[in-house]
């Protein structure tokens, strides 16, 4: 049984299959804003990253599949000159550690299942740090991915700084943005070393260091761990979107949810919702619309609000709906509605 873990503006929620229906559990985590929820492979241990400057920030931890939660915030501190932490935005299991990204952008690690945290200074000590700038949601470290066979290899996505990678567990970092552009930059300065607005980043399984990226300005693929990026946006209705997902069983099958741009509402082009799928690594694309609103659709799917599931993807909207396809987009079902604004969706095994 698959469960869907939702981070929302009003706490975490768990959607569990119950025959033909889905059972909703929540709001969890004190009803605080939750940016991301993840689970261990057994589905029993969960972590939820979130909070805000009013309620406080931290990572909630559950050891019983989400029935009870405990908030941990020890160690989440910035230097005085950096200002206060506003939120914990992302959390990921990397080897025997947990890593968490924050707003303002910084990286923290925990070696005791999230009870205490320490700063990973190698990233924010990078010489490019003065050139990092806030995007629309602020200066946020929103994505953390790793090589499951080598936990010292880690990539992070920062808006707006770009993609950074480490091969030594976080001691040293390098920007990985070659080939990704900034459309509004002056001629001759559209491909800087840092400053790109990466929206989401995923690593394909079984394809070496192949990565896919949805950027503010385009959709990209890399075959060398982000050292070089190639545009794969041809055939899509827009260069703008937030989430991206890759089939764990097929490194060439990738999903995106294009929006109409950053200045005219950020909703599906022509107000007609569509999931877009490529079966050849982004060389060509097809739209998947069956089950989605065919007109007057103005919702947004945010950067962490789409995840791979067996046979397809699940995604949530800022209007509180959750959609699921298990046939690669041939049909899409709405499995929940009237939820709070959905910030993230992750899949977890039943507990």
VOROKE-997107 format. One record per residue (C-alpha): z, y, x; residue in three letters. Coordinates in steps of 0.001 Angstrom, whole numbers, plus 500000, padded with zeros to 6 digits. Layout:
BEGIN
ZYXALA ...
***
This chain:
BEGIN
500000500000500000UNK 498955503370501387UNK 501175506390501019UNK 500051509978501423UNK 502458512374503111UNK 502025515973502001UNK 503264519137503636UNK 503379522000501145UNK 504741525498500726UNK 507576524022498637UNK 508673521069500741UNK 507328517648501649UNK 506042515199499050UNK 505161511505499197UNK 502416510049497007UNK 502688506268496581UNK 500248503984494810UNK 501667502407491660UNK 498903500251490265UNK 496193502542488992UNK 498500505556489220UNK 500254507454491984UNK 503988508140492048UNK 505147511539493327UNK 508391511850495314UNK 509669515332496137UNK 510164518076496842UNK 511833516856500038UNK 513140518626503157UNK 515267521107501208UNK 512163522488499498UNK 511367524475502648UNK 507766525100503702UNK 506519521998505539UNK 503408522246507686UNK 502974518589508646UNK 504548515195507919UNK 503942512115510084UNK 505149508513510100UNK 505678505804512676UNK 503600502652512396UNK 506262500910510310UNK 506307503704507719UNK 510095503921507799UNK 510596506751510265UNK 509139510085509186UNK 509149513556510687UNK 508351516828508927UNK 507666520075510796UNK 508243523382509088UNK 510606526111508045UNK 510157529854508152UNK 511878532991509395UNK 513969533195506221UNK 515191529603505881UNK 515137528729509563UNK 512849526308511368UNK 512985522770512685UNK 511901519173512265UNK 513306516990509486UNK 513763513280510270UNK 514009510339507887UNK 514831506762508910UNK 514534505239505431UNK 510969505952504414UNK 511697509421503067UNK 514692508717500826UNK 517004510908502931UNK 516327513579505542UNK 518198515378508314UNK 517119518699509827UNK 517130519121513617UNK 516502522440515344UNK 518431522206518635UNK 516242523495521467UNK 513639525363519445UNK 513930528658521303UNK 511574531090522995UNK 512328533539525753UNK 513614536851524418UNK 510431538704525369UNK 508343536268523313UNK 510101537071520043UNK 511553534651517498UNK 510012531376516416UNK 508635531652512891UNK 507771528027512120UNK 507218524560513541UNK 503579523985512701UNK 502690520521514014UNK 504355517308515154UNK 502911514203516822UNK 504106510944518344UNK 502815510707521926UNK 504010507612523743UNK 507806507602523727UNK 507986511331522978UNK 507564513583520001UNK 505629516788520566UNK 505798519826518299UNK 503704522978518159UNK 505047526270516882UNK 504246529777515723UNK 504105531773518009UNK 502180529193520016UNK 504390527047522218UNK 504825523322522807UNK 508116521428522615UNK 509041517815523343UNK 511766515471522161UNK 512822512231523832UNK 515444511271521235UNK 513343510913518073UNK 513478514608517256UNK 517211515272517450UNK 516892517706520376UNK 513928519595521766UNK 512888521166525073UNK 510099523551525978UNK 506951522218527682UNK 506432525262529846UNK 503298524142531633UNK 501170525212528669UNK 502496528699528010UNK 502808529354531754UNK 499025529020531998UNK 497453532141533591UNK 495361532748530466UNK 498434533242528268UNK 498087537081528123UNK 494619536594526597UNK 495823534493523654UNK 495731536396520368UNK 496783535684516782UNK 494287534467514217UNK 494535534926510480UNK 497668532763510296UNK 499146534154513504UNK 499230532713517014UNK 499705529041516156UNK 499664525735518015UNK 498501523659515075UNK 496932520486516466UNK 498223517851518907UNK 496215514717519728UNK 496480512168522524UNK 494946509061524060UNK 496959506119522681UNK 496144504116525823UNK 497272506903528142UNK 499964509161526654UNK 499675511531529612UNK 496307512675528198UNK 496966515256525504UNK 494883517936523777UNK 496178520848521716UNK 494435523362519472UNK 495634526968519390UNK 494380529788517195UNK 493206531884518816UNK 493235530558522335UNK 491137527413521972UNK 491538523841523134UNK 493755523014526111UNK 494203519605527736UNK 496524517910530190UNK 496102514671532137UNK 499635514615533526UNK 501806514611530432UNK 502045518380530124UNK 502911519574533621UNK 499535521289534036UNK 496913522347531507UNK 493276523438531507UNK 491175525151528825UNK 488465522967527289UNK 486209525417525463UNK 482842525342527230UNK 480100525481524613UNK 482185526865521736UNK 481406530414520749UNK 482909533571519276UNK 480252535112517046UNK 481806538568516820UNK 482113538994520603UNK 479663541346522373UNK 476422539930523707UNK 477088538070526939UNK 480738537452526068UNK 480405534952523231UNK 481374531929525345UNK 484609532889527142UNK 486964530476528882UNK 489678531070526273UNK 490064532912522989UNK 488153530595520652UNK 489497530020517159UNK 489685526236516920UNK 490635525227513375UNK 491119521479513800UNK 490528518782516391UNK 490329514964516215UNK 489746512153518703UNK 487456509254517854UNK 488680505691518362UNK 486817503354520693UNK 484455505981522084UNK 486111507079525302UNK 487099510725525165UNK 484873511699522255UNK 486346514614520300UNK 485234516465517186UNK 486176520041516391UNK 485930522321513373UNK 485935525859514674UNK 485929529256513004UNK 482362529504514291UNK 480809526081514029UNK 481341522338514178UNK 481261520582517549UNK 481306517228519338UNK 482403516479522894UNK 481809513250524805UNK 483955514163527802UNK 487337515131526442UNK 486387518699525612UNK 485015519713528992UNK 481704520392527257UNK 481003520868523547UNK 477742520495521621UNK 477098522125518254UNK 476617519671515372UNK 476480522214512545UNK 472762521867511763UNK 472426520546508224UNK 475749521924507003UNK 475820524740504424UNK 478203526840506499UNK 479521527151510040UNK 483027527840508693UNK 485658525366507563UNK 489129524165508416UNK 489602520351508509UNK 487701517563510213UNK 488303513801510157UNK 486740510798511886UNK 486611507204510687UNK 488966505151512923UNK 486561502202512667UNK 483352504134513368UNK 483304506924515929UNK 480005508216514521UNK 481310508746510983UNK 482862512195510596UNK 483866514289507575UNK 484147518063507101UNK 484733520417504189UNK 482642523581504696UNK 483672526886503149UNK 481620530004502575UNK 482976532069505447UNK 485968534080506520UNK 485297537319504644UNK 484190536354501121UNK 486927534173499759UNK 486973530993501858UNK 485879528712499037UNK 483061526112498802UNK 479529527532499118UNK 478158528521495703UNK 481595527625494275UNK 480517523951494170UNK 482912521613495966UNK 481495519085498420UNK 482790516813501127UNK 480191516414503877UNK 479746513199505875UNK 477792512310508983UNK 477112508708509992UNK 475485509564513318UNK 478006511711515141UNK 476906514955513541UNK 473161514650514086UNK 472641514737510304UNK 474822515365507256UNK 474960514406503583UNK 477000515940500791UNK 479466513939498676UNK 480147515557495296UNK 480868512830492714UNK 484325513559491294UNK 484614517092492668UNK 484254520339490663UNK 480562521116490212UNK 480993524814489381UNK 483514527652489461UNK 485443526025492299UNK 487375528464494447UNK 489920526295496232UNK 490375525912499978UNK 491086522800502035UNK 493250523921504945UNK 493087522789508575UNK 495611519908508421UNK 494937518950504804UNK 492463516094505350UNK 493117512676506879UNK 491303509398507360UNK 492150506446505104UNK 490516502996505008UNK 486963503561503815UNK 487130507336503644UNK 489445510333503553UNK 492164511976501500UNK 492419515753501251UNK 494497518362499464UNK 493741521867498254UNK 495540525179498177UNK 495505524874494368UNK 497612521714494483UNK 495129518873493965UNK 494831515747496106UNK 491499513909496287UNK 490776510451497691UNK 487650508468498513UNK 487602504888499753UNK 483843504392499599UNK 482778506959502200UNK 482424509707499644UNK 480270507878497096UNK 483022508571494567UNK 486009510875494874UNK 489088510689492648UNK 491743513309491989UNK 495011511386492491UNK 497435514306492042UNK 497314517813490629UNK 499579520793489979UNK 501261520388493378UNK 502250523401495492UNK 499777524740498031UNK 498984521738500221UNK 499182522495503925UNK 498723518986505312UNK 497870515418504336UNK 498646512338506431UNK 498340508637505606UNK 501218506231506174UNK 501809502544505475UNK 504032501599502567UNK 507733501346503357UNK 
***
